[in-house]
Amino acid sequence: MSSAPSRTVAGGPASEGGSEASGHLALVAVQLLFGVFPVFGRVAMDPERGFAPFAVAAGRIGFGAVVFGLLAVAVHGRGAWPPRALWGRLLGLSMLGIVANQGLFLLGLARSSAMDAGVLVCLIPVFTYGVAVVIGQERPVAMRLIGVAVALLGTLPLLLARGATLSGDHAVGNALMAVNCLCYAIYLVASKPLVTRHPPLVVGFWVYLAAVPFLPAFLAVDGLPAVASVGEDALWSLGFVLVFPTVVTYLLNLFALTRVRASTTAFYIYLQPLLAALGGAWWLGEELHAALLPAAAGIVLGGLLVLRRR
């Protein structure tokens, strides 16, 4: 979501140092939580003592719909309920931004590593710009188009890591997460007209609500394991995933958008590769493989070219 009620003056965000500083602190917290999300996600989806990917995705959808619904009703009352005329659009947005996004990410994460996930998430702003150009929402700029190409080339070392083949488990997982980034980018561009007319908290509730009908299908794929068969670390990790990357990060982003420029938030996403790599090495014992550095360099350089000011 890219808009929120903002405290602005002509030409930019509020200039109060303390207010802007709190916005930057909120963005650091967001990236910290998203950066360790792959680590906790891997623990929650432990093959022996954890949950299946679709079960975790179903939990995020259900939890998000309930929490955002309560918040939206508390803040906006009857205005929190979506008009019937928007249900078709909301269903499409939900399929991109919630169902496909979360499903593909968790399926890919289960087959890859937290480090690779932290790098690939940097494709989101790159893909977002590319989609916006294709549909005419933004004008093509040569340097930004070069940035898109550089970032896409940067993904190749990850896709081909651990053997020059696209059939390996990590390669399949990374490809799934790359497609997840593309789905979320399309969602961001397609949702922009909606969030400029309605409060972001309300739109968040609407999109999660539209994803609820997909819950039975998600659970039918993997089902829920017996609680006795789930490890305590997997339960705690699932709780972290439901509360922090699903809800708290969204609210912190809204808080930050009232204090800093929207374009500023995009730069903070590039903290995630470092945080995910450190978390994966520390908690999961993942190896810093040789493909990680060139991939991170290519994706981050491409992203900076896309996001650079004229």
N, C-alpha and C positions, 0 to 999 in steps of 0.2 A: 504494500500500500504506500502511495507516495504523497498523500496530502493529509493535512490535519489542520485544525484551527490554529493559526500562527500569530504570534505576537511580532508584527513586523512594522518597520518604518519604511519610508520611500526608499526603494533601491536595495533592501536587504533585510535580514532578520534583526531582531532586537539587539542593540549594541551593548546592553549591560554586561560587563565582564563576568559577573557571577552567574547570570542566567545562561550565557553562552557556554561558559565552562561546565555547568551542570549538564548541558546537552551533550558536550563531548564526552563527559564521564559516562553518561547513559549509553552512548554509542560504543565506548570501550567495553562496557559490561555486556552489551548485546553480542559483540564479536567474541568475547570470552565464552559466553554461554553457547553460541553457535560453534565456536572452535572446539569445545569439548563434547559437543553433541555426538559426533561420530564415535568418540571413545565410549560414552555411556550407551550409545545405541548398539555397539558391538557387544558389550557386556549383556545388555538386555536380550540380545538375540543369540546368546551362546547356544550352539547346536545341541549340547547335552543338557543344560540346566536353564534354558531361557525360553523366550517366546519366538514364534515364527514371525517373519517380516510383516506379513499382512495382518497378523494379530496386533502388532505394535501400531501399524497404520490405523487400524480400526479404533484402537484405544485413543490415539491422538485426535481422530475425527470426532468421536463421541465426547471426549473431554472438552475439546475446543468448542463444540457446538453448545454444550451446557454452560461453560464459563462465559463465553462471549455473549450468549443469549441473556444470561442474568445481568451482565454488565450493561449491555445495550438497553435492556428494558429499564434498568435502574436509572440510567442517564437520560434516555430519550423517550421512555414510556411507550405509548402506542406507535410512535414513529419508528420503533425498532423493527416492526413487522414489514416484510417486503410486499409491495403491491403485486397483484397477479400479473400485470403486464411485464414484469421483469423476470418472471420465473424461468422462461426459456433461456434468457441471457445468463442468469445466475447458474443454471444447470451446466451450461457450457463452461463458464468460468470455474465452477467447482471441479469439473472433470479435469481441467488443466492444472489449476493451482492447488488443489487438495488431493484428489483421487490419484491422478497420474503422477503428480509431483511427489507426494509422500510414498506412494507405492513403489515407484521406480527407484527413488533414493534408497529406501530401506532394503529393497531387493538387491540393489547394487552394493550397498554397504556390507550386507551379509556375505558377499562374494569377494570383497576387496579389503581395503584397510582404511583406518581412520586418517592416515596421512594422505592417501590418494584422494579421499573425499574432501579433505580440507583444501587441496589444490583445485580440484575440479569445480568447487562451488564458485570460484572466481570467474567462471565462464558466464555467470548470470548477467552482470552488467554488460558484457560483450555481446551476448546473444540478444539482450534487450535492445541495445542500440541497433543491431542488425535487423531485428524484426520491425522496429519502428521505422527504419529506412524503407524496408520492403513495402510496408503498407502506406507509406507516405506521411507518417506522423512526424518524422524528422527528415531534414535534408541530408543527402550524402555529403560527407566531408572527407577529402582524400586521406588526411592523416588518421582519421578515425577508422576508415575502411582498412588502411594498412594495419591498424591495431587489431581489428577483428581477425585478419589473416594471420598475424603473428600469434595471437592467443590460440587460435585453432591449431596452428602448427605446434604450439607448446603442449597440446594434449597428447600428441603422438607418442612421446617417450613413455607416458603412463599407459596408454593403450597397448603399447608393445613391450611393456616391462616384463621382466622375468621370462624372456624368450620372445623372439620375433614372430609372434603369431597372435591372431585375434581370437583364437579359440580357447586360450587359457582362462582359468577361473577369474583371475584378477582383471584380465582384459575385458571379459564379459561384464563384470561388475562395474568397471570404469565406464564402459560404453553405456550401461543402463543409467549411471549417474549423470553422464553427459546429456543424454536424452531428457532426463529429469530437469536439468538446467534449462534446456530449450523449452520444455513445456511451461516452466515457471516464468521464463522470459515472455512467452506469448501471453500468458495470463496477466503479467504486469502491464503490458502494452494494451491489451484488450480491456483491462479493468480501469484504465486511467479516466475515460469519460465518466464512469460510474462514480469514482471516488471524488471527482471534482464537483459532483452534484449532491452527494450524500456524505454524512459523517463516516470516516474510515472505520470506527468501531462498529457501526451499523452494517457496513458492507462486509466487514470481517464475519459478523454473525450470519449474514445472509449466505455467504459462500460456504461456511461450515454447515449451515442448516441444509443447504442443497446437496451436500455430500452424504448426509445421514442415510438416504435410501440405499447407498452403496455398501453400508455396513454388513448386511447379511451376506453379500457376495464375498466381501473380504474375509469374513469369518468362515464361510463355506470352503474357501481354498485351504486354509491352514487349521482352523478351529482354535480353541483355547486349551492349553495343557492343564492338567490337574494341578492345583496349587501345590500339592505335596511334592510334585516332580520339578518344581521351579526353585532354583537356588535363591538364597536371600539376597545375594549381590545383584541378581537379575531383577528381582522385585524392586529393590531400591533404585536401580538404574532406570527401570521403566517409569517409576514415579518421577525421577528427575526429568526424563524426556517429556512426560506429560505436562509437568508444571512449567519448566523453564524454557526449553526451545519452542514449545507450543504456544504458551500464553505470555509469560513474562517478557520475552524478547519483543513480542508484538507491542505490548504496552509501553515498553521502554523506547521503542522506535517512535511511537506516537509522541511521547514526551520530548524526545530529542528534536523532532520535526517542528516543535513550537519554539525552538531556541536556536537552531542552526539551519543553514540552507539545505534544501533537499539534496542537491548535488553533492554536498559534503558527506552525506551518509554513505554514498557509494564507495568512497575511498576507504572507509573502515573495513570493508569486506576483505581487503587484502591482508588483514591481520590473521585471518582464519587459517591459511596454510601453516604459518608458524605455530599457532596455538594447537592445531590438530596434530602436527608432527611431534611437538613436545609431549602432548598428552598421550599420543599413541606409543611413543617410545617409553614414557614413564610408567603408564598403567598397563599397557598391553604387551610391552616388550617388543614392539614392532621395530624392524630394522630400517634404518635410513638408507634405502636402496639408491643406486646410482642414478636412476631415472628421475628421482624426485626433484633434484636441483635444477636441471635444464627445463623440466616441465614447469616448475614454479616460476622460473625466470621468464620463460616465454609467455605464460598466461598473465603474470603480473605486469610485464612490460606492455603487452597488448592491451590490457585493461587500462593502464595509465594513459596510453595513446588515445583510447576511446573516450576517456573521461576528462582529458586535459581541456583547460579553457583555451579559447582562441587568444 
